[in-house]
Amino acid sequence: MGTLTVLPVPAPVLVDRAAAAVAMTGAVLPGAATGLLVGAVLVGLASLGVPPAAAALLALGSGALATRFLHLDGLADTTDGLVASWDRDRALEVMRTGDVGPCGATVLVVVLGAQAAALAALADTTAPTALAAVTLAWAASRAVLPVLTARGTAAARPGGLGAGVLGSVSVPVAVLVPLAVAAVAWPAAGPRGPLAVGLAVLAAGLLARHAHRRLGGLTGDVLGAGVEVALLAALVVLSAG
Protein backbone atom coordinates (compact mmCIF):
# COMPACT_ATOMS: atom_id res chain seq x y z
CA MET A 1 0.00 0.00 0.00
CA GLY A 2 2.85 2.36 0.80
CA THR A 3 4.63 1.71 -2.50
CA LEU A 4 1.66 1.72 -4.85
CA THR A 5 -0.43 4.45 -3.19
CA VAL A 6 0.10 7.64 -1.18
CA LEU A 7 -1.29 6.07 1.99
CA PRO A 8 1.16 6.75 4.86
CA VAL A 9 1.62 3.20 6.11
CA PRO A 10 4.66 1.99 8.11
CA ALA A 11 7.46 0.40 6.11
CA PRO A 12 8.07 -3.33 6.56
CA VAL A 13 10.66 -4.27 9.15
CA LEU A 14 12.55 -6.36 6.61
CA VAL A 15 12.56 -5.65 2.87
CA ASP A 16 13.72 -8.82 1.14
CA ARG A 17 12.64 -11.08 -1.71
CA ALA A 18 9.84 -12.55 0.39
CA ALA A 19 8.46 -9.10 1.15
CA ALA A 20 8.73 -8.21 -2.54
CA ALA A 21 6.76 -11.32 -3.48
CA VAL A 22 4.01 -10.45 -1.00
CA ALA A 23 3.87 -6.87 -2.30
CA MET A 24 3.55 -7.90 -5.93
CA THR A 25 1.05 -10.66 -5.14
CA GLY A 26 -1.10 -8.25 -3.15
CA ALA A 27 -0.85 -5.37 -5.63
CA VAL A 28 -4.46 -6.05 -6.63
CA LEU A 29 -5.65 -4.67 -3.28
CA PRO A 30 -4.23 -1.13 -3.58
CA GLY A 31 -5.25 -1.30 -7.24
CA ALA A 32 -8.86 -2.00 -6.33
CA ALA A 33 -8.77 0.72 -3.67
CA THR A 34 -7.51 3.24 -6.21
CA GLY A 35 -10.15 2.11 -8.69
CA LEU A 36 -12.85 2.54 -6.07
CA LEU A 37 -11.66 6.11 -5.51
CA VAL A 38 -11.59 6.86 -9.25
CA GLY A 39 -15.03 5.32 -9.69
CA ALA A 40 -16.46 7.31 -6.80
CA VAL A 41 -15.12 10.57 -8.24
CA LEU A 42 -16.47 9.69 -11.69
CA VAL A 43 -19.93 8.74 -10.42
CA GLY A 44 -20.08 11.66 -7.99
CA LEU A 45 -19.21 14.26 -10.62
CA ALA A 46 -21.59 12.72 -13.16
CA SER A 47 -24.41 12.87 -10.61
CA LEU A 48 -23.75 16.60 -10.23
CA GLY A 49 -24.21 17.14 -13.96
CA VAL A 50 -20.53 17.49 -14.85
CA PRO A 51 -20.00 16.55 -18.53
CA PRO A 52 -18.75 12.96 -18.89
CA ALA A 53 -15.45 13.97 -20.51
CA ALA A 54 -14.61 16.42 -17.73
CA ALA A 55 -15.68 13.94 -15.05
CA ALA A 56 -13.51 11.27 -16.64
CA LEU A 57 -10.40 13.45 -16.78
CA LEU A 58 -10.84 14.61 -13.19
CA ALA A 59 -11.37 11.02 -12.07
CA LEU A 60 -8.16 9.98 -13.86
CA GLY A 61 -6.37 12.83 -12.13
CA SER A 62 -7.52 11.61 -8.74
CA GLY A 63 -6.15 8.16 -9.53
CA ALA A 64 -2.82 9.60 -10.65
CA LEU A 65 -2.53 11.61 -7.45
CA ALA A 66 -3.39 8.57 -5.36
CA THR A 67 -0.49 6.65 -6.91
CA ARG A 68 2.07 9.51 -7.00
CA PHE A 69 1.98 9.34 -10.83
CA LEU A 70 4.18 6.26 -10.43
CA HIS A 71 2.92 4.20 -13.36
CA LEU A 72 2.52 7.16 -15.71
CA ASP A 73 6.13 8.07 -15.08
CA GLY A 74 7.08 4.51 -16.00
CA LEU A 75 5.06 4.68 -19.20
CA ALA A 76 6.74 7.90 -20.34
CA ASP A 77 10.26 6.73 -19.45
CA THR A 78 9.78 3.33 -21.08
CA THR A 79 8.52 4.90 -24.30
CA ASP A 80 11.39 7.35 -24.48
CA GLY A 81 13.95 4.64 -23.75
CA LEU A 82 12.65 2.16 -26.30
CA VAL A 83 12.54 4.71 -29.12
CA ALA A 84 15.73 6.59 -28.19
CA SER A 85 18.23 4.09 -29.51
CA TRP A 86 18.70 0.47 -30.54
CA ASP A 87 21.67 0.41 -28.19
CA ARG A 88 20.68 -1.23 -24.91
CA ASP A 89 22.87 0.91 -22.66
CA ARG A 90 21.73 4.14 -24.31
CA ALA A 91 18.07 3.15 -23.94
CA LEU A 92 18.54 2.33 -20.24
CA GLU A 93 20.33 5.63 -19.67
CA VAL A 94 17.44 7.57 -21.22
CA MET A 95 15.00 5.69 -19.00
CA ARG A 96 17.11 6.36 -15.92
CA THR A 97 17.31 10.14 -16.40
CA GLY A 98 13.54 10.51 -16.21
CA ASP A 99 13.28 13.46 -18.63
CA VAL A 100 10.10 13.23 -20.71
CA GLY A 101 10.71 13.61 -24.44
CA PRO A 102 8.23 14.11 -27.28
CA CYS A 103 7.65 10.37 -27.69
CA GLY A 104 6.88 9.83 -24.03
CA ALA A 105 4.64 12.91 -23.95
CA THR A 106 2.73 11.77 -27.02
CA VAL A 107 2.12 8.31 -25.59
CA LEU A 108 0.93 9.83 -22.30
CA VAL A 109 -1.58 11.98 -24.19
CA VAL A 110 -2.82 9.05 -26.29
CA VAL A 111 -3.11 6.58 -23.40
CA LEU A 112 -4.68 9.04 -20.97
CA GLY A 113 -7.02 10.28 -23.68
CA ALA A 114 -8.17 6.76 -24.49
CA GLN A 115 -8.58 5.93 -20.80
CA ALA A 116 -10.61 9.10 -20.31
CA ALA A 117 -12.82 8.29 -23.29
CA ALA A 118 -13.55 4.86 -21.85
CA LEU A 119 -14.33 6.36 -18.43
CA ALA A 120 -16.62 8.92 -20.08
CA ALA A 121 -18.57 6.07 -21.67
CA LEU A 122 -18.88 4.37 -18.27
CA ALA A 123 -20.10 7.65 -16.76
CA ASP A 124 -23.20 7.34 -18.94
CA THR A 125 -24.13 3.99 -17.34
CA THR A 126 -25.76 3.44 -13.97
CA ALA A 127 -23.73 4.33 -10.89
CA PRO A 128 -23.34 0.72 -9.63
CA THR A 129 -22.27 -0.46 -13.11
CA ALA A 130 -19.71 2.32 -13.49
CA LEU A 131 -18.32 1.86 -9.98
CA ALA A 132 -17.94 -1.90 -10.42
CA ALA A 133 -16.32 -1.57 -13.85
CA VAL A 134 -13.82 1.08 -12.80
CA THR A 135 -12.81 -0.80 -9.64
CA LEU A 136 -12.39 -3.98 -11.68
CA ALA A 137 -10.30 -2.24 -14.35
CA TRP A 138 -7.84 -0.89 -11.78
CA ALA A 139 -7.65 -4.26 -10.01
CA ALA A 140 -7.03 -6.04 -13.33
CA SER A 141 -4.24 -3.61 -14.22
CA ARG A 142 -2.44 -4.46 -10.97
CA ALA A 143 -3.06 -8.18 -11.41
CA VAL A 144 -0.40 -8.08 -14.14
CA LEU A 145 2.35 -7.24 -11.63
CA PRO A 146 2.77 -10.76 -10.21
CA VAL A 147 2.82 -12.07 -13.78
CA LEU A 148 5.55 -9.62 -14.84
CA THR A 149 7.60 -10.33 -11.69
CA ALA A 150 7.28 -14.12 -11.75
CA ARG A 151 10.29 -16.39 -11.33
CA GLY A 152 12.40 -16.35 -14.46
CA THR A 153 12.02 -12.63 -15.19
CA ALA A 154 15.32 -10.78 -15.11
CA ALA A 155 16.24 -7.20 -14.26
CA ALA A 156 17.79 -5.15 -17.06
CA ARG A 157 20.05 -3.39 -14.56
CA PRO A 158 20.94 -3.75 -10.87
CA GLY A 159 19.35 -1.54 -8.27
CA GLY A 160 16.00 0.21 -8.15
CA LEU A 161 12.52 -1.06 -7.42
CA GLY A 162 12.44 -3.29 -10.49
CA ALA A 163 15.51 -5.28 -9.52
CA GLY A 164 14.08 -5.77 -6.04
CA VAL A 165 10.82 -7.36 -7.16
CA LEU A 166 11.57 -9.03 -10.50
CA GLY A 167 11.67 -12.80 -10.24
CA SER A 168 10.27 -12.78 -6.71
CA VAL A 169 6.80 -14.30 -7.29
CA SER A 170 6.36 -18.04 -7.76
CA VAL A 171 4.87 -19.06 -11.09
CA PRO A 172 1.76 -20.77 -9.59
CA VAL A 173 0.94 -17.62 -7.60
CA ALA A 174 1.53 -15.43 -10.65
CA VAL A 175 -1.03 -17.51 -12.55
CA LEU A 176 -3.55 -17.70 -9.72
CA VAL A 177 -3.77 -13.94 -9.07
CA PRO A 178 -5.27 -12.92 -12.46
CA LEU A 179 -7.43 -16.06 -12.45
CA ALA A 180 -8.84 -15.05 -9.05
CA VAL A 181 -9.54 -11.52 -10.31
CA ALA A 182 -11.21 -12.98 -13.41
CA ALA A 183 -13.39 -15.19 -11.21
CA VAL A 184 -14.57 -12.16 -9.24
CA ALA A 185 -14.99 -10.18 -12.45
CA TRP A 186 -17.65 -12.48 -13.88
CA PRO A 187 -20.39 -11.72 -11.32
CA ALA A 188 -19.31 -8.06 -11.23
CA ALA A 189 -19.31 -7.38 -14.97
CA GLY A 190 -20.53 -10.50 -16.75
CA PRO A 191 -18.45 -12.14 -19.50
CA ARG A 192 -16.68 -8.87 -20.23
CA GLY A 193 -15.07 -9.03 -16.79
CA PRO A 194 -12.82 -12.07 -17.37
CA LEU A 195 -12.15 -10.85 -20.92
CA ALA A 196 -10.95 -7.52 -19.55
CA VAL A 197 -8.59 -9.27 -17.14
CA GLY A 198 -7.27 -11.55 -19.87
CA LEU A 199 -6.60 -8.74 -22.32
CA ALA A 200 -4.98 -6.66 -19.58
CA VAL A 201 -2.50 -9.46 -18.89
CA LEU A 202 -1.93 -9.99 -22.62
CA ALA A 203 -1.26 -6.30 -23.29
CA ALA A 204 1.19 -5.98 -20.41
CA GLY A 205 2.85 -9.26 -21.36
CA LEU A 206 3.44 -8.17 -24.96
CA LEU A 207 4.96 -4.90 -23.80
CA ALA A 208 7.19 -6.72 -21.30
CA ARG A 209 8.30 -9.19 -23.95
CA HIS A 210 9.30 -6.40 -26.30
CA ALA A 211 11.14 -4.53 -23.54
CA HIS A 212 12.94 -7.70 -22.45
CA ARG A 213 14.10 -8.33 -26.01
CA ARG A 214 15.39 -4.77 -26.37
CA LEU A 215 16.86 -4.28 -22.90
CA GLY A 216 17.85 -7.78 -21.87
CA GLY A 217 15.44 -7.64 -18.94
CA LEU A 218 12.80 -5.47 -17.29
CA THR A 219 12.92 -2.39 -15.07
CA GLY A 220 10.55 -0.69 -12.65
CA ASP A 221 9.60 1.71 -15.45
CA VAL A 222 8.53 -1.21 -17.64
CA LEU A 223 6.38 -2.54 -14.80
CA GLY A 224 4.67 0.85 -14.51
CA ALA A 225 4.15 1.02 -18.26
CA GLY A 226 2.65 -2.47 -18.16
CA VAL A 227 0.14 -1.34 -15.55
CA GLU A 228 -1.00 1.62 -17.66
CA VAL A 229 -1.29 -0.42 -20.86
CA ALA A 230 -3.21 -3.10 -18.96
CA LEU A 231 -5.54 -0.47 -17.51
CA LEU A 232 -6.28 0.87 -20.97
CA ALA A 233 -7.05 -2.61 -22.30
CA ALA A 234 -9.38 -3.38 -19.39
CA LEU A 235 -11.23 -0.05 -19.64
CA VAL A 236 -11.75 -0.41 -23.39
CA VAL A 237 -13.29 -3.87 -22.96
CA LEU A 238 -15.51 -2.85 -20.05
CA SER A 239 -16.76 0.33 -21.75
CA ALA A 240 -17.31 -1.09 -25.24
CA GLY A 241 -20.88 -1.01 -26.44
GUMIDO-246438 format. One record per residue: residue number from 1; x, y, z of N, C-alpha, C in turn. Coordinates in steps of 0.02 Angstrom, whole numbers. Example, Ala and Ser with C-alpha at 12.3 -4.5 7.8 and 13.67 -1.06 7.14 Angstrom:
<pts>
1	660	-284	390	615	-225	390	660	-165	390
2	642	-112	354	684	-53	357	645	2	394
</pts>
This chain:
<pts>
1	42	-60	0	0	0	0	44	63	0
2	99	60	36	142	118	40	181	131	-24
3	195	78	-63	232	85	-125	186	106	-182
4	127	77	-185	83	86	-243	29	139	-232
5	25	168	-172	-22	222	-160	13	275	-115
6	-22	329	-102	5	382	-59	-12	371	14
7	-45	316	30	-64	304	99	-2	300	144
8	-1	337	199	58	338	243	59	278	290
9	78	221	264	81	160	306	154	147	326
10	164	114	384	233	99	406	268	53	356
11	333	63	349	373	20	306	382	-48	338
12	390	-101	298	403	-167	328	469	-167	366
13	472	-209	417	533	-213	457	591	-239	415
14	576	-288	373	628	-318	330	605	-316	258
15	644	-285	215	628	-282	144	674	-332	108
16	647	-390	91	686	-441	57	644	-470	0
17	667	-524	-29	632	-554	-85	562	-579	-65
18	557	-604	-4	492	-628	19	443	-570	25
19	466	-514	52	423	-455	57	404	-429	-12
20	451	-432	-58	437	-410	-127	383	-454	-158
21	387	-520	-146	338	-566	-174	268	-552	-146
22	265	-539	-81	200	-522	-50	172	-458	-79
23	216	-408	-88	193	-344	-115	166	-351	-185
24	201	-387	-228	177	-395	-297	115	-439	-300
25	111	-490	-258	52	-533	-257	-9	-494	-234
26	1	-450	-185	-55	-412	-158	-68	-346	-191
27	-34	-333	-247	-42	-269	-281	-114	-256	-304
28	-153	-310	-312	-223	-303	-332	-262	-262	-280
29	-244	-268	-217	-283	-234	-164	-276	-158	-168
30	-215	-129	-169	-211	-57	-179	-238	-35	-247
31	-233	-81	-297	-262	-65	-362	-338	-57	-358
32	-370	-104	-324	-443	-100	-316	-463	-39	-276
33	-423	-23	-225	-438	36	-183	-434	100	-225
34	-383	104	-267	-375	162	-311	-433	165	-361
35	-452	107	-388	-507	106	-434	-573	127	-402
36	-582	107	-340	-642	127	-304	-645	203	-295
37	-586	233	-281	-583	306	-276	-599	338	-342
38	-568	314	-396	-580	343	-463	-653	336	-482
39	-681	277	-469	-752	266	-485	-798	311	-446
40	-781	322	-382	-823	365	-340	-821	437	-365
41	-762	461	-385	-756	528	-412	-795	534	-477
42	-789	484	-521	-824	484	-585	-899	486	-574
43	-924	441	-533	-997	437	-521	-1022	500	-485
44	-983	524	-437	-1004	583	-400	-1009	644	-444
45	-959	655	-486	-960	713	-531	-1016	707	-583
46	-1026	646	-609	-1079	636	-658	-1148	650	-627
47	-1156	632	-564	-1221	643	-531	-1234	718	-520
48	-1180	758	-520	-1187	830	-512	-1197	866	-578
49	-1200	828	-632	-1210	857	-698	-1147	878	-734
50	-1089	859	-708	-1026	875	-742	-1023	834	-808
51	-1004	865	-863	-1000	827	-926	-956	765	-919
52	-975	711	-953	-938	648	-945	-863	654	-958
53	-844	692	-1009	-773	699	-1026	-734	733	-969
54	-763	786	-942	-730	821	-886	-728	777	-824
55	-783	742	-810	-784	697	-753	-732	642	-760
56	-724	617	-820	-676	563	-832	-604	587	-821
57	-588	646	-847	-520	673	-839	-505	688	-766
58	-553	716	-730	-542	730	-659	-536	666	-619
59	-574	615	-638	-568	551	-604	-500	520	-616
60	-476	524	-678	-408	499	-693	-356	537	-652
61	-365	601	-646	-319	642	-607	-317	620	-534
62	-375	603	-507	-376	580	-437	-338	515	-429
63	-344	471	-479	-308	408	-476	-232	418	-482
64	-212	465	-525	-141	480	-532	-112	509	-468
65	-149	553	-436	-126	581	-372	-121	527	-319
66	-169	481	-319	-170	428	-268	-112	380	-276
67	-80	379	-334	-24	333	-346	41	370	-357
68	43	434	-341	104	475	-350	127	477	-423
69	82	466	-470	99	467	-541	151	413	-558
70	156	363	-516	209	313	-521	208	277	-588
71	150	251	-608	146	210	-668	149	253	-731
72	122	313	-728	126	358	-786	198	378	-799
73	236	389	-746	307	403	-754	343	345	-788
74	325	284	-768	354	225	-800	336	220	-873
75	274	237	-890	253	234	-960	292	283	-1003
76	300	345	-979	337	395	-1017	410	375	-1024
77	442	354	-970	513	336	-972	525	275	-1017
78	481	226	-1012	489	166	-1054	483	184	-1128
79	435	225	-1145	426	245	-1215	488	281	-1241
80	511	330	-1202	570	368	-1224	631	323	-1231
81	640	276	-1184	698	232	-1187	696	186	-1247
82	637	157	-1261	632	108	-1315	639	140	-1384
83	621	203	-1390	627	236	-1456	691	277	-1462
84	728	286	-1407	786	330	-1410	843	300	-1451
85	854	235	-1443	912	204	-1475	904	129	-1476
86	933	97	-1526	935	24	-1527	988	-3	-1480
87	1032	41	-1456	1084	21	-1409	1053	12	-1340
88	1064	-46	-1310	1034	-61	-1246	1055	-12	-1191
89	1119	1	-1186	1144	45	-1133	1117	116	-1141
90	1113	140	-1203	1086	207	-1215	1013	210	-1197
91	975	159	-1214	904	157	-1197	894	158	-1121
92	933	119	-1085	927	117	-1012	947	183	-981
93	996	217	-1010	1017	282	-983	961	333	-992
94	928	333	-1049	872	378	-1061	816	365	-1011
95	802	302	-998	750	285	-950	769	306	-880
96	833	302	-863	856	318	-796	852	393	-781
97	865	435	-832	865	507	-820	797	534	-802
98	744	505	-830	677	525	-811	650	586	-848
99	690	617	-892	664	673	-932	613	647	-982
100	557	683	-989	505	662	-1036	516	695	-1103
101	527	655	-1155	536	680	-1222	471	682	-1261
102	473	701	-1324	412	706	-1364	377	639	-1372
103	414	584	-1377	383	518	-1385	345	499	-1322
104	377	507	-1264	344	491	-1202	283	535	-1190
105	289	600	-1206	232	646	-1197	174	626	-1242
106	189	608	-1304	136	588	-1351	100	526	-1327
107	138	477	-1304	106	415	-1279	64	430	-1218
108	87	473	-1174	47	491	-1115	-20	522	-1137
109	-17	567	-1186	-79	599	-1209	-127	547	-1239
110	-99	503	-1281	-141	453	-1314	-172	405	-1264
111	-131	378	-1218	-156	329	-1170	-205	361	-1122
112	-188	419	-1095	-234	452	-1049	-298	473	-1085
113	-291	495	-1147	-351	514	-1184	-397	455	-1196
114	-368	397	-1214	-409	338	-1224	-439	313	-1159
115	-401	315	-1105	-429	296	-1040	-487	343	-1021
116	-478	407	-1032	-530	455	-1015	-593	444	-1058
117	-584	427	-1122	-641	414	-1165	-680	354	-1140
118	-644	302	-1118	-678	243	-1092	-715	259	-1028
119	-683	298	-984	-717	318	-922	-778	361	-936
120	-774	404	-986	-831	446	-1004	-890	403	-1026
121	-875	349	-1063	-928	304	-1083	-959	269	-1023
122	-918	250	-974	-944	218	-914	-984	267	-872
123	-968	332	-876	-1005	383	-838	-1077	387	-860
124	-1092	365	-921	-1160	367	-947	-1201	306	-927
125	-1170	258	-891	-1206	199	-867	-1232	213	-797
126	-1264	163	-767	-1288	172	-698	-1229	176	-650
127	-1240	207	-593	-1186	216	-545	-1156	150	-521
128	-1197	100	-503	-1167	36	-482	-1126	3	-537
129	-1150	7	-599	-1113	-23	-655	-1046	11	-665
130	-1047	78	-664	-985	116	-675	-936	103	-618
131	-960	103	-556	-916	93	-499	-884	24	-501
132	-923	-27	-517	-897	-95	-521	-846	-102	-577
133	-861	-73	-635	-816	-79	-693	-750	-43	-680
134	-752	16	-652	-691	54	-640	-648	19	-587
135	-678	-4	-534	-641	-40	-482	-608	-102	-512
136	-645	-139	-553	-619	-199	-584	-562	-183	-631
137	-568	-130	-670	-515	-112	-717	-450	-97	-681
138	-453	-61	-626	-392	-45	-589	-364	-107	-555
139	-407	-150	-530	-383	-213	-501	-349	-257	-554
140	-380	-261	-613	-352	-302	-667	-284	-276	-688
141	-276	-209	-689	-212	-181	-711	-156	-197	-662
142	-173	-205	-599	-122	-223	-549	-113	-299	-544
143	-160	-336	-570	-153	-409	-571	-98	-432	-618
144	-75	-386	-661	-20	-404	-707	48	-402	-672
145	52	-369	-615	117	-362	-582	147	-428	-559
146	108	-473	-527	138	-538	-511	158	-578	-572
147	123	-569	-627	141	-603	-689	208	-577	-715
148	216	-511	-715	278	-481	-742	337	-491	-696
149	325	-507	-632	380	-516	-585	387	-589	-563
150	360	-635	-604	364	-706	-588	436	-731	-594
151	448	-789	-563	514	-819	-566	535	-829	-639
152	596	-812	-654	620	-817	-723	627	-750	-757
153	592	-698	-732	601	-631	-760	665	-601	-732
154	701	-567	-775	766	-539	-755	764	-463	-756
155	806	-433	-715	812	-360	-713	861	-338	-767
156	846	-284	-801	890	-258	-853	951	-224	-823
157	945	-201	-761	1003	-169	-728	996	-180	-653
158	1051	-179	-616	1047	-187	-544	1020	-125	-510
159	992	-134	-451	968	-77	-414	898	-56	-435
160	866	-15	-393	800	10	-408	745	-38	-387
161	684	-13	-391	626	-53	-371	619	-114	-414
162	630	-108	-479	622	-164	-524	665	-223	-506
163	729	-210	-493	775	-264	-476	756	-297	-411
164	724	-261	-366	704	-289	-302	645	-336	-305
165	602	-327	-355	541	-368	-358	540	-418	-416
166	580	-406	-467	579	-451	-525	603	-521	-506
167	566	-571	-527	583	-640	-512	566	-662	-442
168	527	-623	-405	513	-639	-335	451	-682	-325
169	404	-681	-373	340	-715	-364	343	-784	-396
170	319	-834	-360	318	-902	-388	270	-905	-447
171	284	-948	-494	244	-953	-554	171	-972	-539
172	158	-1022	-495	88	-1038	-480	49	-979	-452
173	81	-940	-408	47	-881	-380	35	-829	-435
174	84	-820	-478	77	-771	-532	18	-789	-578
175	5	-853	-586	-51	-875	-628	-117	-869	-590
176	-116	-884	-526	-178	-885	-486	-206	-815	-475
177	-164	-765	-469	-189	-697	-453	-236	-671	-508
178	-215	-669	-572	-263	-646	-623	-323	-692	-631
179	-314	-757	-619	-371	-803	-622	-422	-787	-567
180	-397	-770	-508	-442	-752	-453	-479	-688	-468
181	-444	-639	-497	-477	-576	-515	-529	-589	-570
182	-513	-632	-617	-561	-649	-671	-622	-683	-642
183	-613	-726	-591	-670	-760	-561	-716	-710	-526
184	-688	-660	-494	-728	-608	-462	-760	-563	-515
185	-726	-555	-570	-749	-509	-622	-813	-533	-656
186	-823	-598	-660	-883	-624	-694	-947	-600	-661
187	-958	-611	-596	-1020	-586	-566	-1023	-510	-564
188	-965	-476	-565	-966	-403	-561	-981	-370	-628
189	-958	-401	-683	-966	-369	-749	-987	-416	-804
190	-1006	-478	-787	-1027	-525	-838	-967	-551	-876
191	-978	-578	-936	-923	-607	-975	-869	-557	-994
192	-885	-493	-996	-834	-443	-1011	-782	-439	-956
193	-800	-456	-895	-754	-452	-839	-692	-495	-849
194	-700	-562	-857	-641	-603	-869	-604	-585	-933
195	-641	-563	-984	-608	-543	-1046	-563	-482	-1034
196	-587	-435	-993	-548	-376	-978	-484	-395	-941
197	-489	-441	-894	-430	-464	-857	-381	-498	-904
198	-406	-542	-947	-363	-578	-994	-327	-532	-1041
199	-362	-483	-1069	-330	-437	-1116	-281	-390	-1080
200	-296	-374	-1018	-249	-333	-979	-183	-369	-971
201	-186	-433	-953	-125	-473	-944	-89	-481	-1011
202	-127	-492	-1065	-97	-499	-1131	-61	-436	-1153
203	-93	-378	-1144	-63	-315	-1165	2	-301	-1126
204	-1	-311	-1061	59	-299	-1020	114	-350	-1038
205	94	-412	-1051	142	-463	-1068	178	-449	-1134
206	141	-425	-1183	172	-409	-1248	221	-351	-1241
207	202	-301	-1201	248	-245	-1190	311	-269	-1154
208	302	-311	-1103	359	-336	-1065	405	-379	-1109
209	375	-418	-1153	415	-460	-1198	458	-417	-1244
210	427	-365	-1270	465	-320	-1315	522	-285	-1277
211	506	-261	-1217	557	-227	-1177	613	-274	-1158
212	596	-336	-1141	647	-385	-1123	693	-399	-1182
213	664	-403	-1241	705	-417	-1301	752	-358	-1315
214	728	-297	-1304	769	-238	-1319	820	-224	-1264
215	801	-235	-1201	843	-214	-1145	880	-271	-1110
216	862	-332	-1127	893	-389	-1094	863	-402	-1026
217	806	-373	-1011	772	-382	-947	721	-327	-938
218	691	-324	-879	640	-273	-864	665	-225	-812
219	630	-170	-805	646	-119	-754	581	-100	-719
220	587	-60	-666	528	-34	-633	485	8	-679
221	518	45	-724	480	86	-772	437	41	-818
222	465	-15	-839	426	-60	-882	367	-88	-844
223	376	-103	-780	319	-127	-740	264	-74	-737
224	283	-11	-727	234	42	-726	199	51	-792
225	238	46	-847	208	51	-913	159	-7	-925
226	177	-66	-901	132	-124	-908	66	-113	-873
227	69	-81	-815	7	-67	-778	-38	-20	-817
228	-9	33	-846	-50	81	-883	-79	52	-947
229	-39	12	-982	-64	-21	-1043	-119	-71	-1025
230	-109	-108	-970	-160	-155	-948	-225	-119	-929
231	-218	-62	-895	-277	-23	-875	-316	-1	-937
232	-280	22	-987	-314	43	-1049	-351	-14	-1080
233	-320	-73	-1085	-353	-131	-1115	-416	-149	-1076
234	-411	-150	-1010	-469	-169	-970	-526	-118	-977
235	-510	-54	-977	-561	-2	-982	-596	-5	-1050
236	-558	-17	-1103	-588	-20	-1170	-638	-78	-1173
237	-619	-135	-1147	-664	-193	-1148	-727	-179	-1107
238	-719	-152	-1048	-776	-142	-1003	-822	-86	-1025
239	-796	-39	-1065	-838	17	-1087	-866	7	-1158
240	-843	-44	-1193	-866	-54	-1262	-940	-68	-1264
241	-973	-38	-1313	-1044	-51	-1322	-1089	-18	-1272
</pts>
